[in-house]
Amino acid sequence: MKILLIMDPGIAVPPPLYGGHERLVYMFAEEYQKMGHTVYLLAGPGSKISGTAQSFGINDLKRSKFQKIKELLFAWKFLYKKRKDFDLIHNFGRLAYLIPILNASVKKIMTYGRTVDAKNIYWINKFANQNLRFTAPSYDCVASVKSIGHWTRVYNAIDFSKYKLAKNVGPDAPLIFLSRLDRVKGCHIAIQVAKATNQKLIIAGNISALESEKEYFDKEIKPFIDNEQISYVGAVNDEQKNEYLGSAKAMLFPINVREAFGMVMAEAMACGTPVIAFNAGATPEVIIDSVNGYVVNNKDEMIQTLDQVKLIDRSHCRENAESRFDVTVIANEYLTLFDHN
């Protein structure tokens, strides 16, 4: 099968540093290639995969509207010209890229990674189309549009072969909070839970460049960092992520926003580390209570539940998550989408 993946310019594929969707696109490009397919990529400059990469646009997240229009016109011309060259076009970029080929016979998957704008879906379905499937990583993500078009929940994926299982941790193992240090991610609540239970807490993640979020860090996180009970280790690479997640007894995810999936939860589970998360967005879909963590409603329930994580089998925690979120599993789900509809 000949497969084309599309990603918006702005960050190269794979991303040199952060870039969640760009990481996913690269991972699927490599997985499709391993499965024996011929893979092409349309993405920003500097993008590289094992298959063939075609670049367009510029890598600048703050690029102008005029630049984005130029990119759209390039994508339209490219896709219309190549519409018969591919068996599957898997788009992680703008929905508008697909307009010239909506009614072409080529199979098309439009994958979303965040809450979907219903107006765009209503609008695109007014055009004649065929062989078009929409996917999102949680039912919560598509709650407002699930009745429009062909929707399937397909979880986000990680490559479990890159994460090490820590089968056992000691009773004095720390808790971990791993995320961008924005208020909605709830690091201040994780600190309060650690203080209330006299647990050590490792905080990992990058500080936002927004002034309001820097102020949040300076006032509600930094004063509690003593490098004894509460430690901040900064942004972490994949190797460090493995180390910190694997050495923790639990990851705290006290999020106050409707997260579409929450990749870090799957990464913790891949290390065998259970997750205690607030009941928001996709958390009840990602976490299976008593298997790989617990879903709670507030800080008090998080505190009360913390002692239960020792009852979770860390090997089973990973096995369950791997069966649902590993890249091989998810790639197969994408490639069989058209078999079920």
GUSE-620713 format. One record per residue (C-alpha): x, y, z; residue number from 1. Coordinates in steps of 0.001 Angstrom, whole numbers, plus 500000, padded with zeros to 6 digits. Layout:
<nodes>
{X->X	Y->Y	Z->Z	num->NUM} $
...
</nodes>
This chain:
<nodes>
{X->500000	Y->500000	Z->500000	num->1} $
{X->501173	Y->503538	Z->499236	num->2} $
{X->500497	Y->505854	Z->502185	num->3} $
{X->500858	Y->509623	Z->502406	num->4} $
{X->501010	Y->511279	Z->505825	num->5} $
{X->500440	Y->515029	Z->506138	num->6} $
{X->501497	Y->517360	Z->508936	num->7} $
{X->501343	Y->521145	Z->509168	num->8} $
{X->504615	Y->523044	Z->508780	num->9} $
{X->505823	Y->524844	Z->511888	num->10} $
{X->507868	Y->522059	Z->513467	num->11} $
{X->509874	Y->519446	Z->511575	num->12} $
{X->508982	Y->515741	Z->511687	num->13} $
{X->510369	Y->514306	Z->513905	num->14} $
{X->510518	Y->517340	Z->516197	num->15} $
{X->513965	Y->518315	Z->517503	num->16} $
{X->512485	Y->519031	Z->520950	num->17} $
{X->508787	Y->519247	Z->521771	num->18} $
{X->506002	Y->518485	Z->519329	num->19} $
{X->503375	Y->515933	Z->520291	num->20} $
{X->501590	Y->515531	Z->516967	num->21} $
{X->504860	Y->515668	Z->515038	num->22} $
{X->506142	Y->512774	Z->517152	num->23} $
{X->503005	Y->510796	Z->516365	num->24} $
{X->503326	Y->511414	Z->512633	num->25} $
{X->506948	Y->510262	Z->512642	num->26} $
{X->506108	Y->507188	Z->514704	num->27} $
{X->503312	Y->506134	Z->512337	num->28} $
{X->505444	Y->506815	Z->509272	num->29} $
{X->508122	Y->504475	Z->510628	num->30} $
{X->505579	Y->501863	Z->511738	num->31} $
{X->503785	Y->501815	Z->508377	num->32} $
{X->507188	Y->501383	Z->506727	num->33} $
{X->508030	Y->498449	Z->509040	num->34} $
{X->504717	Y->496862	Z->508097	num->35} $
{X->505851	Y->496783	Z->504468	num->36} $
{X->504029	Y->499813	Z->503094	num->37} $
{X->505539	Y->502542	Z->500935	num->38} $
{X->505393	Y->505741	Z->502952	num->39} $
{X->505490	Y->509381	Z->501899	num->40} $
{X->505382	Y->512472	Z->504081	num->41} $
{X->504244	Y->516023	Z->503365	num->42} $
{X->505478	Y->518255	Z->506211	num->43} $
{X->507640	Y->521234	Z->507138	num->44} $
{X->511284	Y->521762	Z->506090	num->45} $
{X->513844	Y->519415	Z->507629	num->46} $
{X->511365	Y->516557	Z->508010	num->47} $
{X->512844	Y->513089	Z->507524	num->48} $
{X->511369	Y->509582	Z->507575	num->49} $
{X->512538	Y->506190	Z->506328	num->50} $
{X->510334	Y->506736	Z->503276	num->51} $
{X->510114	Y->509831	Z->501065	num->52} $
{X->509616	Y->513310	Z->502558	num->53} $
{X->508283	Y->516328	Z->500634	num->54} $
{X->508660	Y->519636	Z->502464	num->55} $
{X->506494	Y->522723	Z->502197	num->56} $
{X->505971	Y->525966	Z->504062	num->57} $
{X->508263	Y->527223	Z->506812	num->58} $
{X->508959	Y->526022	Z->510362	num->59} $
{X->507597	Y->528880	Z->512419	num->60} $
{X->504642	Y->528451	Z->514764	num->61} $
{X->504009	Y->532197	Z->514584	num->62} $
{X->504006	Y->532383	Z->510778	num->63} $
{X->501591	Y->534838	Z->509148	num->64} $
{X->498113	Y->534165	Z->507768	num->65} $
{X->499484	Y->534939	Z->504315	num->66} $
{X->502129	Y->532236	Z->504772	num->67} $
{X->499471	Y->529738	Z->505833	num->68} $
{X->497427	Y->530559	Z->502722	num->69} $
{X->500503	Y->529882	Z->500581	num->70} $
{X->500913	Y->526528	Z->502350	num->71} $
{X->497253	Y->525682	Z->501773	num->72} $
{X->497536	Y->526424	Z->498047	num->73} $
{X->500682	Y->524278	Z->497828	num->74} $
{X->498923	Y->521374	Z->499583	num->75} $
{X->495894	Y->521695	Z->497291	num->76} $
{X->498016	Y->521583	Z->494157	num->77} $
{X->500143	Y->518713	Z->495464	num->78} $
{X->497188	Y->516577	Z->496557	num->79} $
{X->495095	Y->517156	Z->493460	num->80} $
{X->498019	Y->516276	Z->491217	num->81} $
{X->498905	Y->513176	Z->493283	num->82} $
{X->495355	Y->512058	Z->494161	num->83} $
{X->495698	Y->508792	Z->492184	num->84} $
{X->499210	Y->507989	Z->493411	num->85} $
{X->498237	Y->506868	Z->496920	num->86} $
{X->496017	Y->504183	Z->498423	num->87} $
{X->495638	Y->506065	Z->501709	num->88} $
{X->496112	Y->509697	Z->502740	num->89} $
{X->496417	Y->510120	Z->506511	num->90} $
{X->496122	Y->513777	Z->507468	num->91} $
{X->497250	Y->515110	Z->510856	num->92} $
{X->497295	Y->518691	Z->509589	num->93} $
{X->494580	Y->521149	Z->508570	num->94} $
{X->491272	Y->519687	Z->507453	num->95} $
{X->491203	Y->522266	Z->504637	num->96} $
{X->494134	Y->520495	Z->502935	num->97} $
{X->491727	Y->517744	Z->501836	num->98} $
{X->489212	Y->519968	Z->500021	num->99} $
{X->490428	Y->519255	Z->496434	num->100} $
{X->490326	Y->515475	Z->496975	num->101} $
{X->487262	Y->515082	Z->499198	num->102} $
{X->485323	Y->513273	Z->496482	num->103} $
{X->488316	Y->511439	Z->495047	num->104} $
{X->488270	Y->507662	Z->495483	num->105} $
{X->491494	Y->507571	Z->497535	num->106} $
{X->490919	Y->506591	Z->501179	num->107} $
{X->491334	Y->509534	Z->503544	num->108} $
{X->491773	Y->509630	Z->507335	num->109} $
{X->491520	Y->512966	Z->509148	num->110} $
{X->493036	Y->512576	Z->512619	num->111} $
{X->492419	Y->515088	Z->515403	num->112} $
{X->494461	Y->515373	Z->518581	num->113} $
{X->492340	Y->517872	Z->520474	num->114} $
{X->488726	Y->518986	Z->520899	num->115} $
{X->487118	Y->519268	Z->517486	num->116} $
{X->485487	Y->522437	Z->516146	num->117} $
{X->481970	Y->521379	Z->515126	num->118} $
{X->481691	Y->524218	Z->512582	num->119} $
{X->484536	Y->522786	Z->510513	num->120} $
{X->482962	Y->519330	Z->510424	num->121} $
{X->479510	Y->520663	Z->509494	num->122} $
{X->481109	Y->522767	Z->506778	num->123} $
{X->483272	Y->520020	Z->505249	num->124} $
{X->480348	Y->517579	Z->505133	num->125} $
{X->478419	Y->519970	Z->502901	num->126} $
{X->480874	Y->519034	Z->500145	num->127} $
{X->480437	Y->515810	Z->498232	num->128} $
{X->482903	Y->513314	Z->499674	num->129} $
{X->483728	Y->509650	Z->499710	num->130} $
{X->486093	Y->507378	Z->501618	num->131} $
{X->486587	Y->509982	Z->504349	num->132} $
{X->487000	Y->508889	Z->507964	num->133} $
{X->487508	Y->511073	Z->511034	num->134} $
{X->489377	Y->509888	Z->514128	num->135} $
{X->490068	Y->511338	Z->517569	num->136} $
{X->491897	Y->509897	Z->520601	num->137} $
{X->488874	Y->509892	Z->522934	num->138} $
{X->485090	Y->509916	Z->522860	num->139} $
{X->485175	Y->513062	Z->524958	num->140} $
{X->487176	Y->514772	Z->522224	num->141} $
{X->484369	Y->514356	Z->519681	num->142} $
{X->481325	Y->514626	Z->521930	num->143} $
{X->479888	Y->517534	Z->519927	num->144} $
{X->480474	Y->516091	Z->516446	num->145} $
{X->480115	Y->512319	Z->516759	num->146} $
{X->476849	Y->512346	Z->514773	num->147} $
{X->478433	Y->514163	Z->511811	num->148} $
{X->480430	Y->512036	Z->509398	num->149} $
{X->482203	Y->508737	Z->510048	num->150} $
{X->483967	Y->508961	Z->513434	num->151} $
{X->486087	Y->506362	Z->515208	num->152} $
{X->487951	Y->506651	Z->518488	num->153} $
{X->491554	Y->505686	Z->517869	num->154} $
{X->493803	Y->506248	Z->520858	num->155} $
{X->497083	Y->508106	Z->520604	num->156} $
{X->500102	Y->505817	Z->520617	num->157} $
{X->503580	Y->505481	Z->522051	num->158} $
{X->506354	Y->503048	Z->521191	num->159} $
{X->506446	Y->500753	Z->524215	num->160} $
{X->509784	Y->499289	Z->523133	num->161} $
{X->511375	Y->502596	Z->524190	num->162} $
{X->510080	Y->502434	Z->527763	num->163} $
{X->511511	Y->500213	Z->530496	num->164} $
{X->509263	Y->498431	Z->532968	num->165} $
{X->510193	Y->498996	Z->536615	num->166} $
{X->508521	Y->495998	Z->538238	num->167} $
{X->509068	Y->497144	Z->541789	num->168} $
{X->509689	Y->500369	Z->543641	num->169} $
{X->510315	Y->500838	Z->547334	num->170} $
{X->507839	Y->502294	Z->549835	num->171} $
{X->509878	Y->505500	Z->549921	num->172} $
{X->509705	Y->505956	Z->546116	num->173} $
{X->508618	Y->509464	Z->545119	num->174} $
{X->505524	Y->510660	Z->543328	num->175} $
{X->505975	Y->512360	Z->539970	num->176} $
{X->504299	Y->515203	Z->538135	num->177} $
{X->505318	Y->515384	Z->534463	num->178} $
{X->503742	Y->518005	Z->532244	num->179} $
{X->504027	Y->521561	Z->531035	num->180} $
{X->503915	Y->523775	Z->534118	num->181} $
{X->500686	Y->525613	Z->533309	num->182} $
{X->498020	Y->526231	Z->535932	num->183} $
{X->495449	Y->523991	Z->534181	num->184} $
{X->497858	Y->521045	Z->534483	num->185} $
{X->497600	Y->521271	Z->538278	num->186} $
{X->501193	Y->521091	Z->539536	num->187} $
{X->500226	Y->523167	Z->542582	num->188} $
{X->497671	Y->520497	Z->543484	num->189} $
{X->500299	Y->517756	Z->543143	num->190} $
{X->502461	Y->519713	Z->545603	num->191} $
{X->499542	Y->519987	Z->548035	num->192} $
{X->498941	Y->516220	Z->547797	num->193} $
{X->502616	Y->515494	Z->548468	num->194} $
{X->502658	Y->517848	Z->551441	num->195} $
{X->499453	Y->516399	Z->552900	num->196} $
{X->500767	Y->512829	Z->552671	num->197} $
{X->504412	Y->513558	Z->553514	num->198} $
{X->505551	Y->512097	Z->550189	num->199} $
{X->508457	Y->513158	Z->548018	num->200} $
{X->507477	Y->514703	Z->544674	num->201} $
{X->509532	Y->515078	Z->541517	num->202} $
{X->508311	Y->517810	Z->539179	num->203} $
{X->509391	Y->517570	Z->535528	num->204} $
{X->508344	Y->519775	Z->532636	num->205} $
{X->508969	Y->523036	Z->530884	num->206} $
{X->507956	Y->526464	Z->532156	num->207} $
{X->505663	Y->528345	Z->529781	num->208} $
{X->506886	Y->531533	Z->528118	num->209} $
{X->503554	Y->533237	Z->528869	num->210} $
{X->503851	Y->535874	Z->531571	num->211} $
{X->500780	Y->534633	Z->533442	num->212} $
{X->502173	Y->531092	Z->533553	num->213} $
{X->505651	Y->532264	Z->534614	num->214} $
{X->503977	Y->534176	Z->537429	num->215} $
{X->502072	Y->531013	Z->538367	num->216} $
{X->505357	Y->529076	Z->538547	num->217} $
{X->507088	Y->531788	Z->540570	num->218} $
{X->504268	Y->532136	Z->543118	num->219} $
{X->502724	Y->528670	Z->543441	num->220} $
{X->505450	Y->526188	Z->542567	num->221} $
{X->508923	Y->527655	Z->543050	num->222} $
{X->508498	Y->528570	Z->546777	num->223} $
{X->507892	Y->524901	Z->547609	num->224} $
{X->510930	Y->523515	Z->545785	num->225} $
{X->513433	Y->522545	Z->548466	num->226} $
{X->515188	Y->519698	Z->546568	num->227} $
{X->514432	Y->517422	Z->549485	num->228} $
{X->510706	Y->516762	Z->549583	num->229} $
{X->509815	Y->518722	Z->546440	num->230} $
{X->512302	Y->518641	Z->543548	num->231} $
{X->512158	Y->520288	Z->540134	num->232} $
{X->514293	Y->518626	Z->537442	num->233} $
{X->513249	Y->520800	Z->534472	num->234} $
{X->512301	Y->519615	Z->531020	num->235} $
{X->513359	Y->515995	Z->530424	num->236} $
{X->514449	Y->513994	Z->527391	num->237} $
{X->513272	Y->510449	Z->526642	num->238} $
{X->516043	Y->508776	Z->528645	num->239} $
{X->515390	Y->510950	Z->531692	num->240} $
{X->511648	Y->510442	Z->531322	num->241} $
{X->512181	Y->506681	Z->531545	num->242} $
{X->514286	Y->507068	Z->534668	num->243} $
{X->511961	Y->509418	Z->536544	num->244} $
{X->508702	Y->507694	Z->535589	num->245} $
{X->510064	Y->504248	Z->536367	num->246} $
{X->511363	Y->505241	Z->539789	num->247} $
{X->508047	Y->506751	Z->540917	num->248} $
{X->505341	Y->504962	Z->542895	num->249} $
{X->502622	Y->506927	Z->541076	num->250} $
{X->502135	Y->509796	Z->538697	num->251} $
{X->499749	Y->512571	Z->539729	num->252} $
{X->497632	Y->514080	Z->536956	num->253} $
{X->495386	Y->516679	Z->538641	num->254} $
{X->494361	Y->518291	Z->535385	num->255} $
{X->491731	Y->521009	Z->535187	num->256} $
{X->491076	Y->520956	Z->531444	num->257} $
{X->489486	Y->518515	Z->529021	num->258} $
{X->492637	Y->516803	Z->527806	num->259} $
{X->491967	Y->514958	Z->524540	num->260} $
{X->494177	Y->512015	Z->525562	num->261} $
{X->497093	Y->512754	Z->527871	num->262} $
{X->500132	Y->511050	Z->526356	num->263} $
{X->502104	Y->511276	Z->529581	num->264} $
{X->499629	Y->508915	Z->531259	num->265} $
{X->500435	Y->506196	Z->528706	num->266} $
{X->504168	Y->506900	Z->529110	num->267} $
{X->503917	Y->506408	Z->532877	num->268} $
{X->501981	Y->503162	Z->532421	num->269} $
{X->504634	Y->501934	Z->529975	num->270} $
{X->507090	Y->502113	Z->532887	num->271} $
{X->504627	Y->500270	Z->535123	num->272} $
{X->503790	Y->503434	Z->537052	num->273} $
{X->500089	Y->503860	Z->537882	num->274} $
{X->498380	Y->507208	Z->537370	num->275} $
{X->495990	Y->509018	Z->539692	num->276} $
{X->494101	Y->511566	Z->537632	num->277} $
{X->491225	Y->513977	Z->537964	num->278} $
{X->488040	Y->512985	Z->536149	num->279} $
{X->488358	Y->515355	Z->533199	num->280} $
{X->488428	Y->514865	Z->529455	num->281} $
{X->489829	Y->511500	Z->528402	num->282} $
{X->491116	Y->510290	Z->531782	num->283} $
{X->488253	Y->507785	Z->532369	num->284} $
{X->488940	Y->506310	Z->528931	num->285} $
{X->492708	Y->505989	Z->529435	num->286} $
{X->492757	Y->504778	Z->533045	num->287} $
{X->491187	Y->501502	Z->534149	num->288} $
{X->490616	Y->501749	Z->537890	num->289} $
{X->492750	Y->499371	Z->539974	num->290} $
{X->494569	Y->498158	Z->536837	num->291} $
{X->496737	Y->501109	Z->535823	num->292} $
{X->495607	Y->503821	Z->538179	num->293} $
{X->492586	Y->505591	Z->539616	num->294} $
{X->490233	Y->508322	Z->538443	num->295} $
{X->489299	Y->510738	Z->541222	num->296} $
{X->487161	Y->513860	Z->541438	num->297} $
{X->489232	Y->516187	Z->543582	num->298} $
{X->492347	Y->516684	Z->545688	num->299} $
{X->490862	Y->515006	Z->548781	num->300} $
{X->490040	Y->511853	Z->546803	num->301} $
{X->493537	Y->511897	Z->545316	num->302} $
{X->494997	Y->511967	Z->548827	num->303} $
{X->492707	Y->509164	Z->549997	num->304} $
{X->493501	Y->507000	Z->546958	num->305} $
{X->497255	Y->507375	Z->547094	num->306} $
{X->497789	Y->504487	Z->549477	num->307} $
{X->496003	Y->502104	Z->547068	num->308} $
{X->498642	Y->502308	Z->544323	num->309} $
{X->500730	Y->499707	Z->546154	num->310} $
{X->497990	Y->497188	Z->545315	num->311} $
{X->498515	Y->497631	Z->541571	num->312} $
{X->500669	Y->495063	Z->539771	num->313} $
{X->503116	Y->497201	Z->537791	num->314} $
{X->503710	Y->494493	Z->535155	num->315} $
{X->499963	Y->494200	Z->534575	num->316} $
{X->499726	Y->497985	Z->534479	num->317} $
{X->502137	Y->498044	Z->531534	num->318} $
{X->500648	Y->495001	Z->529791	num->319} $
{X->497164	Y->496485	Z->529812	num->320} $
{X->498360	Y->499835	Z->528490	num->321} $
{X->500506	Y->498191	Z->525826	num->322} $
{X->497530	Y->496215	Z->524531	num->323} $
{X->495656	Y->499481	Z->523984	num->324} $
{X->498229	Y->502160	Z->523211	num->325} $
{X->501295	Y->500579	Z->521572	num->326} $
{X->502115	Y->501997	Z->518136	num->327} $
{X->501734	Y->498611	Z->516419	num->328} $
{X->498219	Y->498201	Z->517815	num->329} $
{X->497154	Y->501718	Z->516839	num->330} $
{X->498726	Y->501580	Z->513359	num->331} $
{X->496699	Y->498443	Z->512660	num->332} $
{X->493550	Y->500173	Z->513861	num->333} $
{X->494128	Y->502990	Z->511391	num->334} $
{X->494843	Y->500653	Z->508483	num->335} $
{X->491675	Y->498595	Z->509108	num->336} $
{X->489341	Y->501578	Z->509562	num->337} $
{X->487764	Y->501086	Z->506163	num->338} $
{X->487185	Y->497376	Z->506829	num->339} $
{X->484559	Y->498156	Z->509474	num->340} $
{X->482444	Y->500799	Z->507748	num->341} $
</nodes>
